């Protein structure tokens, strides 16, 4: 008996499959999806014991980041180095 990968198995958790839900979790948590997609993902997570733990982890991660926000900005030199590293890794800021 092989263990199912939650990103590929399909069960009765609504019209979205697990792969689609997992690919959109960050956007879901950031409130960047349409109302319809948000509702479909919310319904899937309420029914899916495979996807919910990933959602729970990502939400806890974002909550922990929010709790760690500092009240001081990083020095300009440090911010510049971080931005340079992000650019060299392919990140490009969009306006």
C-alpha positions in Angstrom: 0.0 0.0 0.0 1.6 3.3 -1.1 1.1 6.6 0.8 -0.7 9.2 -1.2 0.9 12.5 -2.0 -1.6 15.3 -1.0 -0.6 17.3 -4.0 -1.7 14.6 -6.4 -4.5 12.6 -4.8 -8.1 13.4 -5.5 -11.0 12.9 -3.1 -14.3 14.6 -2.4 -13.2 18.0 -1.1 -15.0 20.1 -3.6 -14.4 21.2 -7.1 -10.7 22.1 -6.6 -8.1 19.4 -6.4 -5.4 19.5 -3.8 -2.6 20.6 -6.2 -4.6 23.7 -7.2 -5.3 24.5 -3.6 -1.7 24.1 -2.4 -0.4 26.2 -5.3 -2.6 29.1 -4.3 -2.3 29.0 -0.5 0.0 32.0 -0.2 -2.3 34.1 -2.4 -5.3 32.8 -0.4 -3.7 33.8 2.9 -2.7 37.2 1.5 -6.3 37.8 0.4 -5.2 38.2 -3.3 -7.8 35.8 -4.9 -11.2 36.5 -6.2 -14.2 36.0 -3.9 -15.2 32.8 -5.8 -11.7 31.2 -5.6 -11.4 32.2 -2.0 -14.7 30.5 -1.2 -13.7 27.3 -3.1 -10.4 27.1 -1.3 -12.0 27.7 2.1 -14.5 24.9 1.4 -11.7 22.6 0.3 -9.7 23.3 3.4 -12.7 22.6 5.6 -13.0 19.2 4.1 -9.5 18.1 3.3 -7.4 16.5 6.0 -4.4 16.4 3.6 -4.3 20.1 2.7 -5.4 21.6 6.0 -2.1 20.9 7.8 -0.2 22.8 5.1 -2.6 25.7 5.3 -2.2 25.7 9.1 1.6 25.7 8.8 1.7 28.6 6.3 -0.8 30.6 8.4 1.2 30.1 11.5 4.4 31.1 9.6 2.8 34.3 8.5 1.4 35.0 12.0 4.9 34.4 13.5 6.4 36.8 10.9 3.8 39.5 11.8 4.7 39.0 15.5 8.4 39.6 14.8 8.0 42.9 13.1 10.5 45.3 14.5 9.8 48.9 15.2 13.1 50.0 13.7 14.1 49.9 10.1 17.2 48.0 9.1 20.2 50.2 8.3 20.4 51.4 4.7 23.6 49.3 4.1 21.9 46.1 5.2 18.8 46.8 3.2 20.9 47.5 0.1 22.8 44.2 0.5 19.5 42.2 0.9 18.0 43.9 -2.2 21.2 43.1 -4.2 21.0 39.5 -3.1 17.3 39.3 -4.1 18.1 40.8 -7.5 20.9 38.4 -8.1 18.5 35.5 -7.3 16.1 36.8 -10.0 13.8 38.9 -7.9 12.5 42.1 -9.5 10.3 44.5 -7.8 7.2 45.6 -9.7 5.5 48.9 -9.1 
